[in-house]
Amino acid sequence: MSLDVSLDVAALRRDFPVLEREFHGHRLVYLDSAATSQKPTSVIEVMDTFYRHTNANVHRGVYTLAEEATAAFESARARMARFLHASTPSEIVFTKNATEAMNLVARSWGGAHLHEGDVVVLSLMEHHANVVPWHMLAAERGIELRWIPLTDDGCLDLESLPQLLEGAALLSVTSLSNVLGTINDVRHLADAAHAADALIAVDAAQTIPHVEVDVTAWDADFVAWTGHKMLGPTGIGGLWARENLLEGMPPFLGGGEMIRDVTVDGFTTNDIPWKFEAGTPPIAEAVGLEAAIDYLDDVGLEAVRRHEIELTGYALRALHERFDDRITTYGPSDLSIRGGVISFLLDGIHAHDVSQVLDEDAVAVRAGHHCAKPLMRHLGVPATTRASFYLYNDEADADALVESLARAEKFFAV
Amino acid sequence: MPGLEDLYREIILDHYRAPRNRGELPSPPATRAEGFNPLCGDEVVLTLQVDGDTVTDLLVAGQGCSISQASSSMMSAAVKGKSVAEARQLIRAFKALMSIHESKLGGEGDDAGTEADNALDGVQLGDLEALQGVVKFPVRIKCATLAWNTLEQGLDETSPS
């Protein structure tokens, strides 16, 4: 892993079988990794092998097979802890996805600590996963939500942050916008939150696949993530939280695994993190997740990040050169604070019609509101088209996007 | 494989570029109905005036993709001046047009297909038939039916069936 060597994308692409597919006579140009990433063969095979050789339920059986399954499951937890620079594996709670992790924060921590009039600060660029759980809590018990506004460049407008944080209990923000690509300075936000005696929760679903994250350096309190955007399988994500916070939080879902004892009169809870993992967890998915982390570590997240900066810059230049003032792109122009996400509008053509034409060229993009309707309202648009890049994309993919957009423009020309 | 021309027929693009009956009637007295497609953010706002048994006026506002907006425009042109019963018959026929091909795509000559055939029986869809290409693009069917579901809401409010 040398710092001077750029990614060998052609070699990486061979690790992703789905990229060999063709649609309508064109090779698949997959530009929707912000929705979900594709999976390398190593992840697919390790899950297949788990089911063929190691499958048993975890933390239950005494037999050797169950011990092996439990060891594989807990090994993934330890791997994820190291990947995030967490101090101990018990700070990693597995959930279904990042959305469930944010709901865990709102229901468990919020349920125990937030009361009528308490303040949670969000931003206008949040995904619904970091909006709706707080709306639900607001409706139930009258907590107040405050919103960090955005600058014209699609960054958090932090001028009013100290006032917004005044008396707040929690700041809950994304570390990378799934629409704008904006990378937020989490450490700065954490310092501001802590200075106001508030905690900080970070929706890191879009960051962890692309940028090295150190939760300790961030000085965060809660970090939510999901496996399927980081080359892993669907069905597994998680919450990292400080050990002392997790210790003080009530359970989230009730059932097996999360208990120490159950009587006809009540129950006592298991230790963390299992206290928050009711029922049979996503075991094979955890095994797949560990393989995904190994893959990302082998490639090196620094190289991934550098590649995405170059590719995003290339694509933005190509789009503006080709479509001039007929295209509007959103998000920061400074590539150092921007992930591999480009949301745009092509003049006079609705995002769905754009993506329909692109589909005919096998260019897969997302069209719609991207589960960020408060942001779309702020931008004053009902929908955008979004292209998002990952380590298996290259300049040819960006070129294919531009050519297909030119075809869409021609097709819908008045 | 269905091509773009199957979906975006010239008459659809014409209605998209030059939508008919665009705007909003003051309501009241007109009835207002709003339809949303939560997945893609398409929005149709209908204001309709029903006098006696006749849809005397109908305007369309909102925003969305070419299919949802063209379908709204074509619906307004087809329904304006018709009786409520005729409008309801058109709704049934249009929904049948959207489902008959779905069931055929499924490869089964099932009851849904027969029912759809019955609903279409004797109904002149005219230009609306241009929208039948939409069924080859299943994710877009909801774009085409949005205006019609919204019309049904509006009619239910003014003249419950």
HADDOCK unambig.tbl for C-alpha pairs under 7 A between the chains (distance, minus, plus):
assign (segid A and resid 350 and name CA) (segid B and resid 64 and name CA) 6.75 0.50 0.50
assign (segid A and resid 350 and name CA) (segid B and resid 65 and name CA) 5.04 0.50 0.50
assign (segid A and resid 350 and name CA) (segid B and resid 66 and name CA) 6.99 0.50 0.50
assign (segid A and resid 352 and name CA) (segid B and resid 65 and name CA) 5.97 0.50 0.50
assign (segid A and resid 353 and name CA) (segid B and resid 65 and name CA) 6.23 0.50 0.50
assign (segid A and resid 353 and name CA) (segid B and resid 66 and name CA) 6.76 0.50 0.50
assign (segid A and resid 368 and name CA) (segid B and resid 40 and name CA) 4.68 0.50 0.50
assign (segid A and resid 368 and name CA) (segid B and resid 41 and name CA) 6.64 0.50 0.50
assign (segid A and resid 369 and name CA) (segid B and resid 40 and name CA) 6.39 0.50 0.50
assign (segid A and resid 369 and name CA) (segid B and resid 41 and name CA) 6.66 0.50 0.50
assign (segid A and resid 382 and name CA) (segid B and resid 41 and name CA) 5.72 0.50 0.50
assign (segid A and resid 383 and name CA) (segid B and resid 40 and name CA) 6.89 0.50 0.50
assign (segid A and resid 383 and name CA) (segid B and resid 41 and name CA) 6.48 0.50 0.50
